[in-house]
Amino acid sequence: MKRDLDLVRSILFAMEANESGFYNQVPDIAGHTTEEVAYHIYLMGQAGLITTEETTTINCRSPSAIAMSITWAGHDFLDSVKDETLWNKAKSKVIKPATGVAFEVLVAWLKDEAKRRLGLL
């Protein structure tokens, strides 16, 4: 299964919309199966964006987890991708041209773009 950064963003939005800081579930994301979402939650836990509880069993086709809470780094990433125009620019300038771009490269580009918008670069 390929990593889908739009799905990562959607999961973070769903978690942030929860009234408490404790999520404890796999959100329903339109256009994606529970397996896809649970796998991406697993990946997001590995990346330090969220805390998770692994739910992988011998019967699972891929690693899976439930989302527990957004980490500080996850909130920072979410804040950097909330603006739809900026996110679309990131997808066209960073993600699409460099298929398989490292997540750290995307985060660095988003930080630089935020600095440009604030007149700090």
C-alpha positions as CSV (number, residue, x, y, z in Angstrom):
1,M,0.0,0.0,0.0
2,K,1.4,3.4,-0.9
3,R,1.6,6.3,1.5
4,D,-1.1,8.9,0.8
5,L,-0.3,12.3,2.2
6,D,-3.8,13.6,1.5
7,L,-5.1,10.8,3.7
8,V,-2.6,11.7,6.4
9,R,-3.9,15.2,6.3
10,S,-7.5,14.1,6.4
11,I,-6.9,11.9,9.4
12,L,-5.3,14.8,11.3
13,F,-8.3,17.0,10.5
14,A,-10.7,14.3,11.8
15,M,-8.7,14.0,15.0
16,E,-8.4,17.7,15.5
17,A,-12.2,18.1,15.1
18,N,-12.7,15.8,18.1
19,E,-13.7,17.8,21.2
20,S,-11.3,16.0,23.5
21,G,-7.6,15.4,23.0
22,F,-8.2,11.6,23.2
23,Y,-9.4,10.0,20.0
24,N,-9.2,6.2,20.4
25,Q,-10.6,5.1,17.0
26,V,-10.1,4.8,13.3
27,P,-11.9,7.7,11.6
28,D,-14.2,7.2,8.7
29,I,-12.6,9.0,5.8
30,A,-14.6,9.2,2.5
31,G,-13.1,7.3,-0.4
32,H,-10.8,5.1,1.8
33,T,-11.3,1.7,3.4
34,T,-10.8,1.1,7.1
35,E,-7.7,-0.9,6.2
36,E,-6.2,2.0,4.4
37,V,-6.9,4.4,7.2
38,A,-5.7,2.1,9.9
39,Y,-2.4,1.5,7.9
40,H,-1.9,5.2,7.6
41,I,-2.5,5.7,11.3
42,Y,0.2,3.1,11.9
43,L,2.6,5.0,9.6
44,M,1.7,8.3,11.3
45,G,2.6,6.8,14.7
46,Q,5.9,5.7,13.3
47,A,6.5,9.3,12.0
48,G,5.7,10.8,15.4
49,L,2.6,12.7,14.2
50,I,0.2,10.9,16.5
51,T,0.2,8.4,19.3
52,T,-1.4,5.1,18.4
53,E,-2.3,1.7,19.7
54,E,-1.3,-1.0,17.4
55,T,-4.1,-3.4,16.4
56,T,-2.3,-5.6,13.9
57,T,-3.2,-9.3,14.2
58,I,-2.2,-12.4,12.4
59,N,-5.3,-12.0,10.3
60,C,-4.5,-8.5,9.1
61,R,-3.3,-7.9,5.6
62,S,-1.2,-4.9,6.6
63,P,0.0,-3.3,9.9
64,S,-2.8,-1.3,11.6
65,A,-3.4,0.9,14.5
66,I,-6.0,3.1,16.1
67,A,-5.4,6.8,16.6
68,M,-5.1,8.0,20.2
69,S,-3.9,11.7,20.1
70,I,-2.1,14.2,18.0
71,T,1.5,14.9,19.1
72,W,3.2,18.3,19.2
73,A,4.9,17.5,15.9
74,G,1.5,16.4,14.5
75,H,-0.1,19.7,15.4
76,D,2.8,21.6,13.8
77,F,2.4,19.6,10.6
78,L,-1.3,20.1,10.6
79,D,-1.0,23.8,11.1
80,S,1.4,23.9,8.1
81,V,-1.1,22.2,5.8
82,K,-4.4,23.7,6.8
83,D,-4.3,26.3,4.1
84,E,-5.8,24.6,1.0
85,T,-3.8,26.9,-1.4
86,L,-0.5,26.1,0.3
87,W,-1.3,22.4,0.4
88,N,-2.1,22.3,-3.3
89,K,1.1,24.2,-4.0
90,A,3.0,21.7,-1.9
91,K,1.5,18.8,-3.9
92,S,2.3,20.4,-7.2
93,K,5.8,21.6,-6.4
94,V,7.1,19.0,-4.0
95,I,5.1,15.8,-3.8
96,K,4.1,15.2,-7.4
97,P,7.4,16.1,-9.1
98,A,9.4,14.0,-6.7
99,T,7.3,10.9,-6.5
100,G,8.3,9.2,-3.3
101,V,9.6,12.4,-1.7
102,A,10.8,12.0,1.9
103,F,8.4,13.4,4.4
104,E,11.2,15.5,5.9
105,V,11.6,17.2,2.6
106,L,8.0,18.1,2.5
107,V,8.1,19.4,6.1
108,A,11.2,21.5,5.3
109,W,9.5,23.0,2.2
110,L,6.3,23.8,4.2
111,K,8.4,25.6,6.9
112,D,10.3,27.6,4.3
113,E,7.1,28.5,2.5
114,A,5.6,29.7,5.8
115,K,8.7,31.8,6.4
116,R,8.4,33.3,2.9
117,R,4.7,34.2,3.6
118,L,5.7,35.9,6.8
119,G,8.5,37.9,5.1
120,L,11.2,36.1,7.1
121,L,13.1,34.7,4.0
